[in-house]
Amino acid sequence: MTRKKKTRSLADKVTIRTGRRKDYKKWRHENPDQVTSSRRFVVKKQQQRKLQAVRKLARQQSGQSIAIHPDKEADSPSGEHS
């Protein structure tokens, strides 16, 4: 008994009339509501985004703060532009 090779490809999981790649692309284009990312992929991307946000925040906090317009803040403390 032979076992089917494991694959992450969605093309093998979708049963359509011909099974050709071109037909799958057409079906996917016509039925965007039925095509979803795998749960594994979604979780992986969520983790990556969280990690990226944490790293960005750490970079922002560790960096030195600079006064962009120090002379303008001294001239108009109420925030008015002249």
Residue, then its C-alpha position, 0 to 999 in steps of 0.5 A: m500500500t502506497r501513501k500519498k505524499k504530504t503537501r501544503s498545496l491547496a491545488d490538491k485539496v480542491t476537487i474541480r472538474t479537470g484538476r488542471r492548474k489553470d482551472y484551479k486558478k480560474w475557480r479561485h478567481e471566481n470564488p474568492d469567498q471559498v478560498t481561505s488561508s490555512r489556520r497554520f499560516v494565519v497563526k504564523k503571520q499573527q505571531q510574526r506581526k506581534l514580534q515585529a511590533v514588539r521589536k519596533l517598540a523596543r527600537q523606538q524606546s531605546g533610541q535617543s529623542i531629539a528636538i525637531h523644532p526647538d526654536k519654534e516651541a520656545d517662540s510659541p508655547s501655545g502651539e500657534h503658528s506665526 
